[in-house]
Amino acid sequence: MNMEFETTRSIQAFKDILCDRYGTSDFMWMSQNWQPRLAHQHTFKTSPQKMKLDVLKCPRLQHVIEEASEDQEVPKEQLYKTVQSILDEIGYNRRLPVIRWLGLLLLKVLKRTCNGLYVNETSINRVLSVMGDNPVIFAPSHRSYGDFILMSYICFHYKIEIPAIAAGMDFHSMWLMGHVLRDSCAFFMRRSFGSDKLYWTAFSEYVQKLVTDGEAAIEFFIEGTRSRTAKSLMPKFGFLSMTLVPFLTGRVPDITIVPINISYDRTLEEILFAYELLGVPKPKESTSGLIKALNMLNERYGKVYVDFAEPLSVRELFQLNGLQRSLPTPESPQDQHTLSANETMFCVDVAHRVVQQQQRHSVITAFNLISIILNNSVLEGSGPPLLNEVVANVSWLKSVMEVLGALIDIQDGPVNVEVAVKEAIAVHKSLVTLTPTNHLKLIKVHTTAHRVNPAKLKGHSMSEHTMGVAVPMVMIQHYLNPCLHYLIGPALVTLVMWHLDDAVEITRGDLFQNFNFLRLLFAYEFAFYAAWAEKEFDDAVKQLEMLSVVEPTKSDRLKLGNHRKLQILLLNLLQPFLEGYLTVCQLLQQTASDPCSESLLLTSTQRRVEELLGSGIILHPYALSLDMHSAALQALTALQAVNRLKR
């Protein structure tokens, strides 16, 4: 979003930190004398235990305990014990021997399964240069369970104090692993606080204490959960707003936020994500499940790329928005601060900037481009493409994506492109294969072993045939989706233009009006931020002019250009989303007179999409995605096309 056309990023800046350790063994590397760099240096020392005690003594929490004691007629001593229990549930520990052993295990796993862990050293050195004077927040993208442990190892490698990591309660309940993660600096938060004011106050005070007094960075996922689609999710604002309160109340002079992108050549949970999107509930996190997952270690997962974006200064962003801090007064002390409307909007702005920077720092691989080609061939009904056609199209797509600002890990030249394509096919051999005639085709992934009790499904119980067709296509879409950040703006403009006759021209104003409507419709699908609509429109039009997809006329209007191949490809990228959203709207029309629960509507939509797929009216199985249907309902509600009744 809001892209710049030039970029100083280079794939050569990425260094494989699994192999370049000067010949040191894994054991000796993890046993080294480790003197880490602190994110925020203080004149005083603190510890995980002292931090919990300080939170227990804070005036705001004391006030809430007194209120609860009066309202509930419960002795304060009993509530203090409750809060102590809550803080013990939340709080992290830092045990270096556990961190070392966990790092050693990770190294063994990565070397067995990956072709490299590539870190942009230029970017991490930039982060190191700004650390020390104020609190630091690491905000990585979240595509896999491996994200947080990779981040911890990277910090160990570059001698940065292991961050305090916000983790869900799913991990807390795992036998043994919950303790291991806590000892490796994870602190735990419940998925929802509900009306539990005591828990909410204790947790928010704990987070703020980490910001003001902690020496390590805080790490959290701004999307709130793993993205099953590999697209950015709409950011969550609650945790971020907690971390910003110490700045807003003047307790810290600034906060540095570091957006981080973690790009995977192949995602560990790829098949689980496909089933979840189709309505199969995710397996409950457990230690036994983790042990079973070790079977996946017999597979190869290619490369992992980690890039640290330019650090964001909260103080500079605050000034950029023309805001003034609401410093505490006797009438409104800092421990009773409530975010104003402007401060809330500021948190929204910061969150979207973090997501934007995560997107800009992705690395696109050969298989991401192959996925676009396979998707295109399915929608065009042209059958599996020949290898030489795939290579030629990957080379062409690489040049297109680079115009749009993407960083592609493929060296220039036909021979290098062919090598990259063949390596990508080898990594993804469980999804695609070359036939004896050198055609690239999808492999049947779904088996009866993946069947679940229909009563446990989140959506419609689909036929084995539908699942057989859908699962590999949803997996392909998973690898196509990281490219959509670069392509979605141009695709939406092209869609509007395509509905005009070739000779018809359109004013920029009319084009923007249609573009903006589509952008609002797909807001939750692609994490669009309304404030950036005009800038993104201007960027998309400039890019399409550069690519000859649209062209300006003498009357200062726009018309379609002559690059039909790219026009059709951009439209095909939107096909599953248009099909899915249209079906949601059709089902809503049918139930307009009778309110319907969201779960029933999602089930009905998925059933209808399956019927339309079987009859050939809908072409793309990704239209079966429950996440897509849910995003459509959110957008239609925001557009006031749908009323959500809370009952």
N, C-alpha and C positions, 0 to 999 in steps of 0.2 A: 504494500500500500504506500501511497505517497512517495513513489520511487524517484530516485535520482538516476540519471542515465549513465553517468560515469562512476566507476568504482576503482578504488586502489587495491582491492583485495586480489590476492594471487594464490593459486593452489600451491605454488612453490613455498609459500610462507608456512604451510602446514608440515609439521614434523612428526614422524611416527615415534611416540615415546615408549613403545613396547620394545623396540630393538636398539635404540641409541642410549645405552647406559654404560658405555665405556667398558664393556665386557664383564660387568658385575653380575653375579648370579642373582636370581630372584630373591633368595633368602637373605643374601648379604645386602641387597638393595633395600629391602624392607627393614633390615636391622641397623641401618646406618644411624650415625649420630644426627639426630633431626632437631634443628633449631628453627622453628617456623617463623615466618613473618606474620605479625599480628595485624588484623584488619583495622583495629581501633586501639591505639595505645593510650593507657591511662596512667595517672600518677599513683593509682591504688591497684591492688590485686583483688580479684574476686574468684569465686569457685561456683560450680553448679549448685552445691548445697547452700552456700551463703546467698546465692541469688534467690532461691526459694524462700529463705528466711526473710530477706529484704522485702519480697513481694507480700508476705504475710503481714508485715508491719506497715505497709503503705496506707496512707489515710483513706484513699478511696475504697479499698477493700474493707478496712475497718468500719467505714460508714455503712457499706452494704450489709456487713455482718450484723451491725446494730439494728438496721432496718428490718432485716429478715428475722432477727430474734424477737422483735416486737410484733411483727405481722404474723409470724407462725407460732408465737409463744413457745419458743425453743430456747434453752439456755445458750448463751454465747459460747461457752466452753465446748458445747457439742458442735456448734457451727464451725468453730476454729478447727476441730478435728476433721470435719468434713472438708474444709478448705485445704488442710494439710494433705489429706488423702487425694484431693484433686491435683494439687501441685506435685505430689509424688507420681501421679498418673501422667502428668504432662512432662515433667522435667527431664532434661538430658543429663548424661554423664559423659566424661571424656576419659577413657582408659586406653592409653597408648598401646599396651600389649594386644588388646583386642583389635584395635585399628590395624596394627602391623600384620596380625594373622589373617584378618579379613582381606587386607591388601594383597597378601601373598596368594591367598585362594583366588582372588580376582585375576591376578596376573596369570596363574595357571590356566584359568578358564578362557581368558582373552587370547592367550597364545594358542590354545587348542582350537578355538572357534573363529577367530578374526584374522584378517589380513593386515591389520594395523589399527592403532588408535592415534589418529592424526589431530594434533592441536596446533592452532595458529599461534605461533610463538610471538609474533609481532604484537598480536592483540593481547596476549596475557602479560607481556612485558609492560604494555600501556596501562593495564589494570594495576600491576605492582607499583607503578610510578605514582599512583594517586592514593595508595593505601596508607593508613596510619593516623590521619588527622581527624577523621570523623567516621561514624558507623558506615558499614558496607553491607549491601544486600545483593546476593547473587540470585538472579531470576532466570533459570534455565527453561528451555522448552521441555515439554513432557510427552514423550512418545513411547516410553518403555519403562518397565520397572528398573531397568539397569541405569537410568539416568542419574539417580542420586549417588549410587555407589561409584559410578564413573567420575562424577564430580569430586567426590572425596579422594579418589586415587589421584586425580589430576592435581588437586591441592597438595597432597603429600609429595608428589613428584616435583612440584615447583616450590616446595617448602613454604606453603601458605597454611596457616592454622586451619584445621578441619572446621568447616562451618557448622553452626547449629542448624539442623535440618528439620523443617516442618514436615511431619509424616502423619498419615491417616491412622485411625484406630484399628484398621484392618491388620496392620503389622503388629500393633501392640498385643493383640490376642494370640499371635503365633507363638507356639511353644518354642523356647530357646531363642528363636530369631528376634522376638521382641526385645529380649535382654541384650542380645548382640548389637542390634541397631541402636538401642538407647545408649549403650556403652561406646558406640561409634558416633555420638553427638546428635542422635535423632531425638526430637521432642515431639510429643503426640497431641493431636487435636481431634476432637469429635467432628463428625461430618456436619452436624447441625447442633446449635445450642438451644433452640426452641425458646422457651420462656424462663430458662434456668439462669437467672441474673447472677447468682453466686458463681456459677461456672464461667459465664461470659466475662465477669469482672476479673476473676482470678487469671483466666487465660490472657485477656488483653493486657493486664498489668504485667504478667510474666513476659509477654512479647516486648512490651515497652521497656522492661528492665534489660532484656537482651540488647535492645537498641542503645540504651543510654550507658549501660555498665559493661556490656559484653566486649571481650577482646577479639572474638572471632566474628566472621561475617555471618549473617543470617541467610539461609537458603530456603526458598519456597517456590512452588510452581504457580504462576499467576493464573494459569488456566484451571487450577483446582483439581484436575484429574488428568489421567492419560488421554490423549486424543486417539480414539480408535480409528479415526479416518486419516490421520497424518496431516490434517489441515489444522490451522490454528483455531482454537476454541475462543468464544467470547470470554474476555478476561473476567475474573472474579475480583471484587473490590474490597471485601471485608478484611482479609488479612493485611492487604497492602495499607488500608487506611489505619489499622492499628500501628503499623510500623512507622507511619508518617506523623502520628500525633506528637511524639517528642520534638520533632522539628517545628510543627505548627504551634506548639506551646513554648518554644524557645529554650527547651532543655538541651538541644544539640544545635550547633551552628549550621550544619548541613548533613545530608545523607547522600551517599553515593550508591546508585543502583546500577548494577551491571547485567544487562540482558545477555543471555547466552543461548546459542543455538547448538543443539546436538542432533546431527544428521546421521541416519543409519543406512548403510547400503542395503541391509536386509534386517527387518524388525523381528526380534525374537518371538513376539506374540502374534505374528501376522495371521495365522489361521484362527486363533482364538478371537482376535478382533473381528474377523469376517463373520464368524458365527454370532458374536455379540450384536453386530449391526443388524443381523437378520433375525434377532429375537431370542437367541439361545443365551440364558443367563451366564454370567462369568462365574468360573469356579471360585469358591470361597478360598481366600488366602490362608494357607496352612503350611506348616513345616513339611508335612508328608507330601503335600502338593508340590512344594519346592523340590523335594527329593525326586519325585516322579519326573519333574521337568528336566532333571539332569540328562534324560534321554536325548534332549535337544542338543546336548553338547557333542553329539556325533555329527552334527551338521556344520557347515561353514556359513558365516554371516558377513563375509566381506569386510569392508572398512567402516570405521566410525570416525566422524569428523566433529570437532568441537571448536567453536569460534566465539570469542568474547567480543561483544560490541563495544563501541565507544561508551565509557561510563557516563551516566546521566547524573548531573548535579541537581538535587531536588531544589536547592536554593535558587539556582539559575532558572529552572523551569517555573518556579513560583514567581520570580520577578518578570519572566517572559509573559506570564499570564496577567501581569499588572496587579498582583494581590499583595496584601499586607498581612503579616502574621498577627493572630489575635492573642497577644501575650497575656498571661494571667494577671488578674487584678484581685483585690481583696473580696470583691463581690463575686468573681468568677475564677477561683483558683484552678491551677493546672490539673489537679487531680479530678476535677469535675468537668473537664472540657468535652463539649459536644460539637461535632463537625457542623460548620455553617453550610449553607447551600453552595457557596462559592468553593469552600474547601472540599465538599463532596464532589463537585464537578472537576476540581483539580485532581483528585484521586482517580477519577475516570480517565482524564486526559493522560496522566502518568501511566496508567495501566495499558492504555492503547499504544502509547509510545514504546513501552517495553515489548509488546507483541509485535509491533512494526519492526523494531530492531532485531528481534528473533528471526522474523521472516527474511529480512534483508541479509542475514548472515548464514543462511542455509547453504549447503553444498549440494548441487544436483549431480546425480550419478548417471551412468550409461543406462541403467535399468529404469530410472525415472523416465527417460526419453523413449526407451523401448516400450514402456507401458502406454505412452501416448499413441505410439504407432499401432500396437495391438488393439487398443480401444478403437482407434479409427478404422481399422480393417474390419472389426466386428460390426460396427455401425454401418459401414459401407457395403457389407455383405460380400467382400472380395475374397474371403477365405484366408487361411494362414499365409503370411507373406514369406517370400524367399529370403534367405540370409543376406544376399547381396542387396536386396531392396531395403531390408532393415538397416544395414550399414549406411547406405546412401541417405536414407531418411533421418537417421541419427545425426549424421554429419550436417544435414540441412537444418534440423531442429536445433542443433547446438548453436549454429550461427544466429538463428532467430532468438533463442533464449538469451544469448549474450547481448544482443541489441536491447533486450528488455531488462538487462542488469543482473542476470544470473551468473553465478560462478559454477562452471562445469568441470568435473574431474575427468576430462578426456583431453589428451594431447592432440594438437592439430595434425592433420595429414590422414589420408585414407587408410594407410596401414595401421596407424595408432587407433583410429576409430574402430576398425575391424577387431583388433586385439581387445579393446575395451568391451565391445559387444559380446565377444566370445567369453570373456572372463565373467561378465554379468550373467550370461546364460548359465555358466557353470555354478555360480553362487546361488542362482534361483532355480536349480534343476528340479526342485520339488514342485515348481509351478509351471515352468515352460521347458520345452525340449525341441531339439532339431530332429525332424523326420529323416529317413534315408534319402529323401529327395531334397533335403536342405530347406524345408519349410519350417518356420518357427510357429509352434502351436502350443496352446494351453494343455496342461495335464489335468486329468480328473483328480480332484482333491478330496471331495466329499465321499465318505464311506459310511456304512451303517453303524460303524463304531461310534460315530458322533451323534447318534440318535439320543434324544432326551424325552422324558415324559412330557407329552403335550400340555399337561396341566401346569408345567413349570415355565413354559414359553412366555415371553413378554408380548408376543404378537400372534399371528396366525400360524397354525400348524401346516407348513407347506409340504408338497409332495417331494418324494425322493428325486424325481426328475428335475423339479424346480431347484432344489438345493444343489444338485449336481451341476446345473448350469450357473447358478448364482455365486457359489462360493469362490471359484477361481476368478470370476469377473470382479467380485468385490475386493479380492486380494490385489488384482491388477489396479483397480481404482485407488487402493491404498498407496501404491507407488507412483501413480499419476498425480495424486492430490498435492504433493509438495511443490509441483510446478505451477499450480493454479494461482498461487500468490502473484506470480509474474504475468499470468495470462488472463486473469479474470476480468480486469478492467478493459483491455482490448477486446475480449470476447463479448462483453456486454454491449460495447459500442457497435461491434460488428453485427450483433443480433438485431439491434435497432435499425441499422443501415440495410440489412438484408431484407427487411420487410418493405423496403422501398423498391420501386422498379429501378433497373440499372441507370436509366437516364435521369431519374428524379434526384433533385438536390434538396438538402435540408439545412436550415440555419443551425448555428451552433447552439442557440438558445433552445430550440425545439429538441435537438439531439440530447442536450444535457437533461432536459425535463424527463425524457423517456429513460435515459441512462440512470437518473437518480431514482426513478420509480423502481426499476429493476434492482438497484442497489439496496433500497429499503426492503424490497421483497426478500432478498437473499442476505440480509444483514446478519442473521444468526448462523447462516451457512458458512460465511467467509469472514466473520468477525469484523465487519465494516464499522468504521467510526464516522458518524454523520458529519462531524466538523471538517472532515477532509474530502468531502465529495467533489468540490470544484477542482481542487488540486489534482485529485486522482483522475478526474475527467480530462483535464488538460494534458496530463501525462499520457493517458491512453491514446488520445487523438494524435499527439506528436509521435508516439511510437508507431501507430498504424500508418501515419503518413510516411515515416521512414521505411516501413516495410511494404509500401504500395498497396495496403489493404483499403485505405481511403485516400482521397486526394481533394485538395481545395479547388474551388472553381473561381472564375474571375469575379463573380458576384459575392465573394467572401462567404460562400456556402461550402458544403461538403457533399461528396458523392462517393460511391464505391469505386475502389481502384481495380486494377486488373489481376491482382494476386489471388485467383480463385482457390488455389490449393490451400493457402493459409486461412482464407475465409471459411472454407468448409471445415477445416480442422478445428478452428476456434468454435464454430457452431456445434460440432460434435462433442466438444468438451462440456458444453452446457446441456446436452441432450438428456442425460439421466436426471438432472436437477429439474428441468422443465417438465419432464414426464411425471416425476414424483410429486412436485408441487401442484401440477394440474389435477392429479388424482385426488390429492387432499382437498382441493377446492370443490371438486365435483362431489365428493362424499359429504362435505360440509353443506353444500346446497341441498342435498337430499335429506339432511337432518335438521334443516333450518328451523322448522316449526317445533322440533322436539329436542330439548337439551340432551347432550350425550356426554358420557364420561370420556376423558382423554384416552384412557387405555382401550376402551371399546372402539373409539374412532381410529386409533392407530392399528388395531387388529383388523378393522374393516377395510382400512386403506391398503394394508398389506395384502389382504385377501383379493381386493379388487385389482391391485397391480399384478398379482400372480395370474389372474384371469386374463388380463390384457396382454401380458407376456405370452401366454399360451396361444392367444389368437393373433399375435404378431402386431397388435396395435402399439404396444410399448416394446421398444427394442432393447433397452439396457437394463439388466438385472439389478444394477445399483439403485434403481428406483424403488427397490424393496426395502431399503435401509430405514429402520425405525428412527435413527438419529436424524435423518433427513426430514421425515414426516414431523418429528417433534420440533425441529428448527422452523419448519413451515408454519406450524401452529403459533410458535412464539412471534414470528414476524407478522402474521396476520392479526394477532392480538394487538401488537404494537401499532399496527396500521388501523386499528379499530374496525377491521373487517369481521372480527370474531370477538364475542364477549365471553370472558372467562368467569364463570360463576363459582364463587367460593362457598361450596356447600357439600 
